[in-house]
Amino acid sequence: MVVDAVKLVRDKEHHGLADDMLRVEELEAVLPSMTQWRVPGGRRVDWAALEADLGTALPSDFRFLAEAYPVLVIDDFLKVSVPRPGAEALWASESKEDEILQDLYEMGGTEGYVPYPQPGGLISWAESGSGDSFYWKTSSPDPDAWPVVVRGDNGDWSKFPVGAIEFLTGVYRRTIHVPGMPRDFPSDSPEVLGLSDRID
């Protein structure tokens, strides 16, 4: 019986990894120019340290993306902020101390959303050059069930019942529409730039 339980856990981990790989491959299919930035052998983010600092695990699809890719800027507009190896504490700190979100919350401008680390609080994972913010709502003990919440620069708030990678795939496949985004978002042939992992 114990062997069966261990096998079930391993099967679940294997299928979860396969699902995450498939999600990232779907994003790569929609954004083919991103593949030039894939890091051979992975980036080796210290997830244990980052998640200890942050106080929570993070969604597995995001972790898979962050192991394969550096910070990505899509179409000179949307920046996907993955942690840099060696700067995990900085990423965790910025996620816990989101001053713009905290200020909006204190002014009553978050439509009931709260900053992390409050229960169900928002953790940022991307931003746009126009001031839009992309969050997870940490409403479940299972990070893989966290929905995406978007705060548009114009004050619109939108919630999507998908993870970050599925959200990006949907946006660039044009199956997910985000209210309040610029008219030319997403562009017809988005280019992706990978930023260096160097820490100065």
Disulfide bonds with the S-S distance in Angstrom:
none
